[in-house]
Amino acid sequence: MCKRLPNPRLAKIHRSYTVDEAARCFGVHRNTVRQWIKRGLPVCDDKRPTLVLGRDLASYLQVKRTINKRPCRPGQIYCVRCRAPRSPAGDMADYIASSATSGRLVGICPDCDALMNRRVSLANLLQVGGELVITMPQAHSRIGDTHHPFVNSDFK
Ligand SMILES: [Zn+2]
């Protein structure tokens, strides 16, 4: 799921790189380097072609790495769209069982409204859920065949 990030140590601190050179140095596409620049990698002012300091490259990639590795804390779910861990809206999540022992937490990203999923085992549910209010929509149907709380809801 996580794309491997280039090794920041490949950058030579004391030299500067054109976009082409940086791409070659890290074995990525030039457009990837342009993305980095768009997203905040500093460039040397007003120079053509664009020059990036090795020092800046190294620290930019280092930070990027750290962020990517950032694990979800308890109560957080990774939002694929925001590319960051988020506490779901309203601090609420559903536990959707996929087996007797595991399932996933589903919440809504407070920033972009996307559905977020986090795999979790039933044993770790409370630990992973942290302070979240967790509802189990399927619980009723899993209790047993003799008990159907919703079946008679149309009767009147
Ligand atoms: Zn989001």
Backbone and ligand atoms as CSV (ligand in chain L), in Angstrom:
chain,resi,resn,atom,element,x,y,z
A,1,MET,N,N,0.838,-1.198,0.000
A,1,MET,CA,C,0.000,0.000,0.000
A,1,MET,C,C,0.877,1.253,0.000
A,2,CYS,N,N,1.876,1.288,0.871
A,2,CYS,CA,C,2.763,2.440,0.921
A,2,CYS,C,C,3.830,2.315,-0.159
A,3,LYS,N,N,3.931,3.344,-0.983
A,3,LYS,CA,C,5.003,3.320,-1.963
A,3,LYS,C,C,6.308,3.578,-1.250
A,4,ARG,N,N,7.347,2.855,-1.645
A,4,ARG,CA,C,8.657,3.059,-1.047
A,4,ARG,C,C,9.189,4.409,-1.428
A,5,LEU,N,N,9.612,5.152,-0.436
A,5,LEU,CA,C,10.171,6.466,-0.721
A,5,LEU,C,C,11.666,6.355,-0.956
A,6,PRO,N,N,12.166,7.226,-1.837
A,6,PRO,CA,C,13.598,7.214,-2.106
A,6,PRO,C,C,14.398,7.465,-0.830
A,7,ASN,N,N,15.557,6.905,-0.784
A,7,ASN,CA,C,16.433,7.076,0.371
A,7,ASN,C,C,17.010,8.492,0.403
A,8,PRO,N,N,16.690,9.261,1.444
A,8,PRO,CA,C,17.165,10.653,1.522
A,8,PRO,C,C,18.683,10.736,1.487
A,9,ARG,N,N,19.351,9.698,1.930
A,9,ARG,CA,C,20.819,9.746,2.016
A,9,ARG,C,C,21.482,9.735,0.638
A,10,LEU,N,N,20.705,9.449,-0.393
A,10,LEU,CA,C,21.291,9.445,-1.733
A,10,LEU,C,C,21.656,10.849,-2.190
A,11,ALA,N,N,21.061,11.847,-1.568
A,11,ALA,CA,C,21.353,13.221,-1.967
A,11,ALA,C,C,22.686,13.659,-1.393
A,12,LYS,N,N,23.506,14.264,-2.253
A,12,LYS,CA,C,24.765,14.816,-1.751
A,12,LYS,C,C,24.484,16.217,-1.227
A,13,ILE,N,N,24.705,16.377,0.073
A,13,ILE,CA,C,24.313,17.594,0.776
A,13,ILE,C,C,24.883,18.859,0.122
A,14,HIS,N,N,26.109,18.762,-0.381
A,14,HIS,CA,C,26.797,19.975,-0.790
A,14,HIS,C,C,26.666,20.309,-2.271
A,15,ARG,N,N,25.862,19.565,-2.986
A,15,ARG,CA,C,25.691,19.958,-4.383
A,15,ARG,C,C,24.242,20.315,-4.658
A,16,SER,N,N,24.021,20.884,-5.816
A,16,SER,CA,C,22.647,21.175,-6.186
A,16,SER,C,C,22.282,20.341,-7.413
A,17,TYR,N,N,20.998,20.146,-7.575
A,17,TYR,CA,C,20.505,19.242,-8.607
A,17,TYR,C,C,19.495,19.951,-9.496
A,18,THR,N,N,19.572,19.659,-10.784
A,18,THR,CA,C,18.451,20.028,-11.633
A,18,THR,C,C,17.377,18.974,-11.416
A,19,VAL,N,N,16.174,19.240,-11.927
A,19,VAL,CA,C,15.090,18.265,-11.778
A,19,VAL,C,C,15.514,16.927,-12.377
A,20,ASP,N,N,16.150,16.992,-13.560
A,20,ASP,CA,C,16.627,15.763,-14.206
A,20,ASP,C,C,17.611,14.986,-13.329
A,21,GLU,N,N,18.568,15.729,-12.799
A,21,GLU,CA,C,19.596,15.079,-11.984
A,21,GLU,C,C,19.014,14.470,-10.719
A,22,ALA,N,N,18.111,15.213,-10.101
A,22,ALA,CA,C,17.487,14.693,-8.880
A,22,ALA,C,C,16.706,13.423,-9.197
A,23,ALA,N,N,15.977,13.452,-10.315
A,23,ALA,CA,C,15.210,12.275,-10.714
A,23,ALA,C,C,16.129,11.073,-10.906
A,24,ARG,N,N,17.246,11.314,-11.590
A,24,ARG,CA,C,18.178,10.219,-11.839
A,24,ARG,C,C,18.796,9.725,-10.532
A,25,CYS,N,N,19.156,10.668,-9.682
A,25,CYS,CA,C,19.802,10.333,-8.414
A,25,CYS,C,C,18.912,9.415,-7.568
A,26,PHE,N,N,17.600,9.670,-7.576
A,26,PHE,CA,C,16.702,8.885,-6.727
A,26,PHE,C,C,15.960,7.797,-7.489
A,27,GLY,N,N,16.209,7.725,-8.795
A,27,GLY,CA,C,15.529,6.709,-9.583
A,27,GLY,C,C,14.031,6.921,-9.643
A,28,VAL,N,N,13.620,8.176,-9.727
A,28,VAL,CA,C,12.185,8.473,-9.863
A,28,VAL,C,C,11.958,9.260,-11.145
A,29,HIS,N,N,10.702,9.446,-11.502
A,29,HIS,CA,C,10.375,10.225,-12.692
A,29,HIS,C,C,10.557,11.712,-12.411
A,30,ARG,N,N,10.884,12.459,-13.476
A,30,ARG,CA,C,11.021,13.905,-13.300
A,30,ARG,C,C,9.760,14.537,-12.722
A,31,ASN,N,N,8.614,14.007,-13.154
A,31,ASN,CA,C,7.361,14.564,-12.640
A,31,ASN,C,C,7.230,14.376,-11.133
A,32,THR,N,N,7.829,13.301,-10.640
A,32,THR,CA,C,7.808,13.090,-9.192
A,32,THR,C,C,8.571,14.190,-8.485
A,33,VAL,N,N,9.721,14.555,-9.050
A,33,VAL,CA,C,10.502,15.637,-8.459
A,33,VAL,C,C,9.724,16.949,-8.535
A,34,ARG,N,N,9.047,17.160,-9.663
A,34,ARG,CA,C,8.239,18.387,-9.793
A,34,ARG,C,C,7.127,18.422,-8.737
A,35,GLN,N,N,6.558,17.246,-8.482
A,35,GLN,CA,C,5.555,17.132,-7.418
A,35,GLN,C,C,6.126,17.570,-6.073
A,36,TRP,N,N,7.312,17.064,-5.783
A,36,TRP,CA,C,7.954,17.418,-4.514
A,36,TRP,C,C,8.081,18.934,-4.404
A,37,ILE,N,N,8.492,19.556,-5.527
A,37,ILE,CA,C,8.672,21.011,-5.514
A,37,ILE,C,C,7.337,21.700,-5.272
A,38,LYS,N,N,6.299,21.206,-5.953
A,38,LYS,CA,C,4.968,21.773,-5.760
A,38,LYS,C,C,4.523,21.649,-4.312
A,39,ARG,N,N,4.895,20.559,-3.705
A,39,ARG,CA,C,4.439,20.295,-2.340
A,39,ARG,C,C,5.354,20.859,-1.270
A,40,GLY,N,N,6.326,21.651,-1.691
A,40,GLY,CA,C,7.077,22.354,-0.669
A,40,GLY,C,C,8.584,22.146,-0.664
A,41,LEU,N,N,9.093,21.312,-1.554
A,41,LEU,CA,C,10.544,21.185,-1.642
A,41,LEU,C,C,11.114,22.510,-2.146
A,42,PRO,N,N,11.995,23.152,-1.362
A,42,PRO,CA,C,12.509,24.470,-1.750
A,42,PRO,C,C,13.424,24.381,-2.971
A,43,VAL,N,N,13.362,25.410,-3.802
A,43,VAL,CA,C,14.270,25.486,-4.947
A,43,VAL,C,C,15.092,26.763,-4.827
A,44,CYS,N,N,16.225,26.804,-5.548
A,44,CYS,CA,C,17.025,28.020,-5.568
A,44,CYS,C,C,16.281,29.077,-6.374
A,45,ASP,N,N,16.164,30.253,-5.804
A,45,ASP,CA,C,15.342,31.296,-6.417
A,45,ASP,C,C,15.780,31.677,-7.824
A,46,ASP,N,N,14.791,31.830,-8.687
A,46,ASP,CA,C,14.989,32.486,-9.981
A,46,ASP,C,C,16.029,31.853,-10.882
A,47,LYS,N,N,16.452,30.672,-10.582
A,47,LYS,CA,C,17.451,30.057,-11.446
A,47,LYS,C,C,16.772,29.205,-12.510
A,48,ARG,N,N,17.307,29.293,-13.725
A,48,ARG,CA,C,16.880,28.400,-14.791
A,48,ARG,C,C,18.073,27.616,-15.283
A,49,PRO,N,N,18.037,26.337,-15.413
A,49,PRO,CA,C,16.926,25.492,-14.956
A,49,PRO,C,C,16.799,25.484,-13.445
A,50,THR,N,N,15.632,25.028,-12.995
A,50,THR,CA,C,15.378,24.963,-11.566
A,50,THR,C,C,16.456,24.131,-10.865
A,51,LEU,N,N,16.985,24.687,-9.799
A,51,LEU,CA,C,17.995,23.956,-9.031
A,51,LEU,C,C,17.493,23.682,-7.620
A,52,VAL,N,N,17.770,22.471,-7.175
A,52,VAL,CA,C,17.388,22.077,-5.825
A,52,VAL,C,C,18.657,21.731,-5.067
A,53,LEU,N,N,18.768,22.216,-3.858
A,53,LEU,CA,C,19.943,21.883,-3.053
A,53,LEU,C,C,19.836,20.465,-2.503
A,54,GLY,N,N,20.954,19.759,-2.571
A,54,GLY,CA,C,20.980,18.413,-2.029
A,54,GLY,C,C,20.540,18.380,-0.579
A,55,ARG,N,N,20.946,19.384,0.148
A,55,ARG,CA,C,20.584,19.513,1.555
A,55,ARG,C,C,19.052,19.537,1.711
A,56,ASP,N,N,18.411,20.341,0.847
A,56,ASP,CA,C,16.956,20.456,0.924
A,56,ASP,C,C,16.275,19.151,0.517
A,57,LEU,N,N,16.811,18.533,-0.511
A,57,LEU,CA,C,16.267,17.248,-0.955
A,57,LEU,C,C,16.295,16.226,0.182
A,58,ALA,N,N,17.469,16.149,0.817
A,58,ALA,CA,C,17.644,15.159,1.880
A,58,ALA,C,C,16.641,15.402,3.002
A,59,SER,N,N,16.507,16.658,3.428
A,59,SER,CA,C,15.635,16.887,4.574
A,59,SER,C,C,14.162,16.760,4.170
A,60,TYR,N,N,13.848,17.166,2.926
A,60,TYR,CA,C,12.460,17.017,2.470
A,60,TYR,C,C,12.040,15.549,2.473
A,61,LEU,N,N,12.898,14.708,1.920
A,61,LEU,CA,C,12.565,13.278,1.840
A,61,LEU,C,C,12.561,12.635,3.221
A,62,GLN,N,N,13.423,13.138,4.082
A,62,GLN,CA,C,13.453,12.606,5.440
A,62,GLN,C,C,12.122,12.865,6.131
A,63,VAL,N,N,11.642,14.102,6.006
A,63,VAL,CA,C,10.366,14.460,6.626
A,63,VAL,C,C,9.234,13.632,6.023
A,64,LYS,N,N,9.244,13.523,4.696
A,64,LYS,CA,C,8.228,12.757,3.993
A,64,LYS,C,C,8.182,11.312,4.508
A,65,ARG,N,N,9.349,10.755,4.683
A,65,ARG,CA,C,9.443,9.397,5.200
A,65,ARG,C,C,8.805,9.268,6.562
A,66,THR,N,N,9.169,10.200,7.426
A,66,THR,CA,C,8.651,10.156,8.786
A,66,THR,C,C,7.144,10.240,8.780
A,67,ILE,N,N,6.609,11.145,7.944
A,67,ILE,CA,C,5.160,11.307,7.894
A,67,ILE,C,C,4.508,10.024,7.392
A,68,ASN,N,N,5.084,9.435,6.360
A,68,ASN,CA,C,4.499,8.221,5.804
A,68,ASN,C,C,4.487,7.066,6.795
A,69,LYS,N,N,5.502,7.058,7.644
A,69,LYS,CA,C,5.598,5.971,8.597
A,69,LYS,C,C,4.684,6.184,9.793
A,70,ARG,N,N,4.205,7.420,9.922
A,70,ARG,CA,C,3.429,7.747,11.105
A,70,ARG,C,C,2.262,6.773,11.252
A,71,PRO,N,N,2.271,6.005,12.301
A,71,PRO,CA,C,1.192,5.036,12.463
A,71,PRO,C,C,-0.032,5.717,13.042
A,72,CYS,N,N,-1.164,5.092,12.856
A,72,CYS,CA,C,-2.377,5.606,13.456
A,72,CYS,C,C,-2.303,5.412,14.964
A,73,ARG,N,N,-2.597,6.442,15.696
A,73,ARG,CA,C,-2.706,6.282,17.141
A,73,ARG,C,C,-4.061,5.648,17.460
A,74,PRO,N,N,-4.222,5.202,18.710
A,74,PRO,CA,C,-5.539,4.667,19.072
A,74,PRO,C,C,-6.621,5.702,18.778
A,75,GLY,N,N,-7.726,5.244,18.249
A,75,GLY,CA,C,-8.815,6.157,17.932
A,75,GLY,C,C,-8.681,6.823,16.578
A,76,GLN,N,N,-7.616,6.508,15.851
A,76,GLN,CA,C,-7.448,7.113,14.536
A,76,GLN,C,C,-7.574,6.068,13.431
A,77,ILE,N,N,-8.014,6.537,12.286
A,77,ILE,CA,C,-8.106,5.681,11.112
A,77,ILE,C,C,-7.402,6.412,9.979
A,78,TYR,N,N,-6.694,5.657,9.156
A,78,TYR,CA,C,-5.946,6.284,8.079
A,78,TYR,C,C,-6.885,6.695,6.952
A,79,CYS,N,N,-6.858,7.974,6.599
A,79,CYS,CA,C,-7.659,8.441,5.471
A,79,CYS,C,C,-6.816,8.362,4.200
A,80,VAL,N,N,-7.262,7.536,3.267
A,80,VAL,CA,C,-6.502,7.335,2.046
A,80,VAL,C,C,-6.466,8.621,1.220
A,81,ARG,N,N,-7.591,9.368,1.285
A,81,ARG,CA,C,-7.648,10.572,0.462
A,81,ARG,C,C,-6.747,11.669,1.031
A,82,CYS,N,N,-6.777,11.845,2.356
A,82,CYS,CA,C,-5.919,12.863,2.986
A,82,CYS,C,C,-4.494,12.360,3.161
A,83,ARG,N,N,-4.309,11.059,3.012
A,83,ARG,CA,C,-3.009,10.437,3.248
A,83,ARG,C,C,-2.498,10.736,4.648
A,84,ALA,N,N,-3.369,10.645,5.614
A,84,ALA,CA,C,-2.960,10.906,6.996
A,84,ALA,C,C,-3.936,10.238,7.944
A,85,PRO,N,N,-3.459,9.935,9.146
A,85,PRO,CA,C,-4.379,9.378,10.139
A,85,PRO,C,C,-5.338,10.464,10.626
A,86,ARG,N,N,-6.578,10.084,10.811
A,86,ARG,CA,C,-7.577,11.052,11.260
A,86,ARG,C,C,-8.430,10.436,12.365
A,87,SER,N,N,-8.872,11.269,13.279
A,87,SER,CA,C,-9.902,10.825,14.203
A,87,SER,C,C,-11.231,10.980,13.497
A,88,PRO,N,N,-12.019,9.916,13.399
A,88,PRO,CA,C,-13.251,10.003,12.617
A,88,PRO,C,C,-14.226,11.034,13.170
A,89,ALA,N,N,-15.064,11.545,12.288
A,89,ALA,CA,C,-16.039,12.565,12.647
A,89,ALA,C,C,-16.891,12.094,13.822
A,90,GLY,N,N,-17.102,12.990,14.785
A,90,GLY,CA,C,-17.930,12.679,15.937
A,90,GLY,C,C,-17.298,11.656,16.867
A,91,ASP,N,N,-16.030,11.342,16.623
A,91,ASP,CA,C,-15.354,10.291,17.389
A,91,ASP,C,C,-16.165,9.003,17.407
A,92,MET,N,N,-16.774,8.722,16.275
A,92,MET,CA,C,-17.596,7.516,16.181
A,92,MET,C,C,-17.097,6.633,15.047
A,93,ALA,N,N,-17.196,5.336,15.263
A,93,ALA,CA,C,-16.833,4.386,14.221
A,93,ALA,C,C,-17.718,3.154,14.330
A,94,ASP,N,N,-17.903,2.493,13.211
A,94,ASP,CA,C,-18.613,1.208,13.212
A,94,ASP,C,C,-17.587,0.091,13.168
A,95,TYR,N,N,-17.895,-0.972,13.874
A,95,TYR,CA,C,-17.067,-2.159,13.745
A,95,TYR,C,C,-17.800,-3.135,12.831
A,96,ILE,N,N,-17.201,-3.421,11.688
A,96,ILE,CA,C,-17.798,-4.342,10.738
A,96,ILE,C,C,-17.020,-5.647,10.812
A,97,ALA,N,N,-17.669,-6.674,11.308
A,97,ALA,CA,C,-16.977,-7.955,11.449
A,97,ALA,C,C,-16.820,-8.621,10.095
A,98,SER,N,N,-15.632,-9.162,9.853
A,98,SER,CA,C,-15.446,-9.944,8.634
A,98,SER,C,C,-15.283,-11.419,8.980
A,99,SER,N,N,-15.015,-11.684,10.240
A,99,SER,CA,C,-14.975,-13.064,10.725
A,99,SER,C,C,-15.316,-13.018,12.205
A,100,ALA,N,N,-15.245,-14.149,12.848
A,100,ALA,CA,C,-15.589,-14.180,14.269
A,100,ALA,C,C,-14.563,-13.423,15.103
A,101,THR,N,N,-13.354,-13.286,14.574
A,101,THR,CA,C,-12.291,-12.704,15.389
A,101,THR,C,C,-11.736,-11.392,14.858
A,102,SER,N,N,-12.110,-11.017,13.643
A,102,SER,CA,C,-11.556,-9.768,13.126
A,102,SER,C,C,-12.549,-9.045,12.232
A,103,GLY,N,N,-12.211,-7.805,11.953
A,103,GLY,CA,C,-13.078,-6.986,11.118
A,103,GLY,C,C,-12.398,-5.664,10.858
A,104,ARG,N,N,-13.207,-4.640,10.639
A,104,ARG,CA,C,-12.582,-3.337,10.421
A,104,ARG,C,C,-13.392,-2.245,11.094
A,105,LEU,N,N,-12.679,-1.203,11.445
A,105,LEU,CA,C,-13.334,-0.009,11.960
A,105,LEU,C,C,-13.606,0.906,10.782
A,106,VAL,N,N,-14.811,1.425,10.708
A,106,VAL,CA,C,-15.160,2.320,9.622
A,106,VAL,C,C,-15.624,3.638,10.216
A,107,GLY,N,N,-15.005,4.705,9.764
A,107,GLY,CA,C,-15.398,6.021,10.226
A,107,GLY,C,C,-15.391,6.990,9.070
A,108,ILE,N,N,-15.803,8.207,9.334
A,108,ILE,CA,C,-15.839,9.217,8.279
A,108,ILE,C,C,-14.772,10.263,8.557
A,109,CYS,N,N,-13.986,10.567,7.533
A,109,CYS,CA,C,-12.931,11.558,7.695
A,109,CYS,C,C,-13.547,12.938,7.957
A,110,PRO,N,N,-13.109,13.590,9.033
A,110,PRO,CA,C,-13.673,14.899,9.371
A,110,PRO,C,C,-13.255,15.974,8.371
A,111,ASP,N,N,-12.212,15.730,7.621
A,111,ASP,CA,C,-11.694,16.737,6.698
A,111,ASP,C,C,-12.236,16.609,5.284
A,112,CYS,N,N,-12.432,15.376,4.813
A,112,CYS,CA,C,-12.833,15.233,3.415
A,112,CYS,C,C,-14.076,14.356,3.252
A,113,ASP,N,N,-14.659,13.901,4.349
A,113,ASP,CA,C,-15.893,13.104,4.312
A,113,ASP,C,C,-15.745,11.739,3.670
A,114,ALA,N,N,-14.523,11.313,3.407
A,114,ALA,CA,C,-14.341,9.981,2.829
A,114,ALA,C,C,-14.531,8.927,3.912
A,115,LEU,N,N,-14.957,7.745,3.490
A,115,LEU,CA,C,-15.008,6.627,4.421
A,115,LEU,C,C,-13.594,6.139,4.681
A,116,MET,N,N,-13.300,5.893,5.945
A,116,MET,CA,C,-11.970,5.397,6.289
A,116,MET,C,C,-12.111,4.013,6.907
A,117,ASN,N,N,-11.170,3.156,6.596
A,117,ASN,CA,C,-11.193,1.781,7.095
A,117,ASN,C,C,-9.933,1.468,7.850
A,118,ARG,N,N,-10.064,0.739,8.930
A,118,ARG,CA,C,-8.873,0.254,9.618
A,118,ARG,C,C,-9.125,-1.184,10.057
A,119,ARG,N,N,-8.266,-2.056,9.590
A,119,ARG,CA,C,-8.381,-3.458,9.963
A,119,ARG,C,C,-8.077,-3.619,11.443
A,120,VAL,N,N,-8.834,-4.432,12.074
A,120,VAL,CA,C,-8.616,-4.618,13.505
A,120,VAL,C,C,-9.108,-6.006,13.916
A,121,SER,N,N,-8.418,-6.589,14.863
A,121,SER,CA,C,-8.924,-7.856,15.388
A,121,SER,C,C,-9.810,-7.550,16.579
A,122,LEU,N,N,-10.776,-8.401,16.786
A,122,LEU,CA,C,-11.734,-8.186,17.856
A,122,LEU,C,C,-11.007,-8.032,19.191
A,123,ALA,N,N,-9.934,-8.792,19.348
A,123,ALA,CA,C,-9.177,-8.755,20.599
A,123,ALA,C,C,-8.551,-7.381,20.844
A,124,ASN,N,N,-8.199,-6.688,19.761
A,124,ASN,CA,C,-7.540,-5.382,19.892
A,124,ASN,C,C,-8.510,-4.212,19.757
A,125,LEU,N,N,-9.774,-4.530,19.606
A,125,LEU,CA,C,-10.740,-3.490,19.245
A,125,LEU,C,C,-10.718,-2.307,20.213
A,126,LEU,N,N,-10.739,-2.592,21.499
A,126,LEU,CA,C,-10.804,-1.496,22.464
A,126,LEU,C,C,-9.516,-0.689,22.461
A,127,GLN,N,N,-8.408,-1.382,22.331
A,127,GLN,CA,C,-7.107,-0.724,22.310
A,127,GLN,C,C,-6.970,0.174,21.082
A,128,VAL,N,N,-7.345,-0.376,19.924
A,128,VAL,CA,C,-7.243,0.383,18.676
A,128,VAL,C,C,-8.264,1.514,18.646
A,129,GLY,N,N,-9.432,1.238,19.182
A,129,GLY,CA,C,-10.508,2.222,19.136
A,129,GLY,C,C,-10.261,3.422,20.023
A,130,GLY,N,N,-9.421,3.257,21.052
A,130,GLY,CA,C,-9.130,4.381,21.930
A,130,GLY,C,C,-10.402,4.938,22.537
A,131,GLU,N,N,-10.583,6.260,22.332
A,131,GLU,CA,C,-11.729,6.936,22.934
A,131,GLU,C,C,-12.976,6.884,22.059
A,132,LEU,N,N,-12.879,6.223,20.937
A,132,LEU,CA,C,-14.005,6.240,20.001
A,132,LEU,C,C,-15.231,5.537,20.567
A,133,VAL,N,N,-16.388,6.043,20.161
A,133,VAL,CA,C,-17.621,5.329,20.420
A,133,VAL,C,C,-17.809,4.360,19.266
A,134,ILE,N,N,-17.761,3.083,19.568
A,134,ILE,CA,C,-17.816,2.078,18.511
A,134,ILE,C,C,-19.163,1.368,18.536
A,135,THR,N,N,-19.837,1.406,17.418
A,135,THR,CA,C,-21.092,0.671,17.321
A,135,THR,C,C,-20.878,-0.565,16.454
A,136,MET,N,N,-21.658,-1.567,16.728
A,136,MET,CA,C,-21.530,-2.821,15.980
A,136,MET,C,C,-22.857,-3.110,15.297
A,137,PRO,N,N,-23.020,-2.571,14.096
A,137,PRO,CA,C,-24.307,-2.690,13.401
A,137,PRO,C,C,-24.728,-4.144,13.180
A,138,GLN,N,N,-23.765,-5.048,13.111
A,138,GLN,CA,C,-24.111,-6.427,12.796
A,138,GLN,C,C,-24.387,-7.274,14.022
A,139,ALA,N,N,-24.143,-6.699,15.189
A,139,ALA,CA,C,-24.183,-7.508,16.401
A,139,ALA,C,C,-25.482,-8.286,16.550
A,140,HIS,N,N,-26.615,-7.640,16.220
A,140,HIS,CA,C,-27.899,-8.294,16.432
A,140,HIS,C,C,-28.052,-9.556,15.596
A,141,SER,N,N,-27.610,-9.486,14.369
A,141,SER,CA,C,-27.811,-10.636,13.499
A,141,SER,C,C,-26.834,-11.751,13.819
A,142,ARG,N,N,-25.809,-11.417,14.605
A,142,ARG,CA,C,-24.823,-12.441,14.897
A,142,ARG,C,C,-25.074,-13.148,16.222
A,143,ILE,N,N,-26.030,-12.657,16.979
A,143,ILE,CA,C,-26.227,-13.233,18.305
A,143,ILE,C,C,-26.773,-14.655,18.220
A,144,GLY,N,N,-27.716,-14.867,17.336
A,144,GLY,CA,C,-28.230,-16.229,17.228
A,144,GLY,C,C,-29.490,-16.254,16.394
A,145,ASP,N,N,-29.842,-17.397,15.890
A,145,ASP,CA,C,-30.967,-17.509,14.979
A,145,ASP,C,C,-32.327,-17.389,15.681
A,146,THR,N,N,-32.323,-17.652,16.968
A,146,THR,CA,C,-33.596,-17.637,17.671
A,146,THR,C,C,-34.040,-16.222,18.013
A,147,HIS,N,N,-33.165,-15.276,17.802
A,147,HIS,CA,C,-33.447,-13.915,18.248
A,147,HIS,C,C,-33.416,-12.951,17.061
A,148,HIS,N,N,-34.560,-12.459,16.648
A,148,HIS,CA,C,-34.613,-11.547,15.497
A,148,HIS,C,C,-35.281,-10.253,15.899
A,149,PRO,N,N,-34.541,-9.332,16.481
A,149,PRO,CA,C,-35.167,-8.125,17.035
A,149,PRO,C,C,-35.834,-7.246,15.983
A,150,PHE,N,N,-35.413,-7.333,14.720
A,150,PHE,CA,C,-35.956,-6.401,13.731
A,150,PHE,C,C,-37.035,-7.009,12.838
A,151,VAL,N,N,-37.166,-8.329,12.919
A,151,VAL,CA,C,-38.064,-9.009,11.995
A,151,VAL,C,C,-39.503,-8.521,12.102
A,152,ASN,N,N,-39.929,-8.239,13.332
A,152,ASN,CA,C,-41.330,-7.887,13.547
A,152,ASN,C,C,-41.609,-6.404,13.499
A,153,SER,N,N,-40.645,-5.633,13.023
A,153,SER,CA,C,-40.821,-4.190,13.103
A,153,SER,C,C,-41.960,-3.689,12.233
A,154,ASP,N,N,-42.394,-4.488,11.223
A,154,ASP,CA,C,-43.494,-4.038,10.372
A,154,ASP,C,C,-44.866,-4.364,10.961
A,155,PHE,N,N,-44.887,-5.238,11.931
A,155,PHE,CA,C,-46.150,-5.617,12.544
A,155,PHE,C,C,-46.771,-4.443,13.297
A,156,LYS,N,N,-48.092,-4.324,13.138
A,156,LYS,CA,C,-48.748,-3.275,13.897
A,156,LYS,C,C,-50.175,-3.607,14.155
L,1,ZN,ZN,ZN,-9.743,12.615,4.524
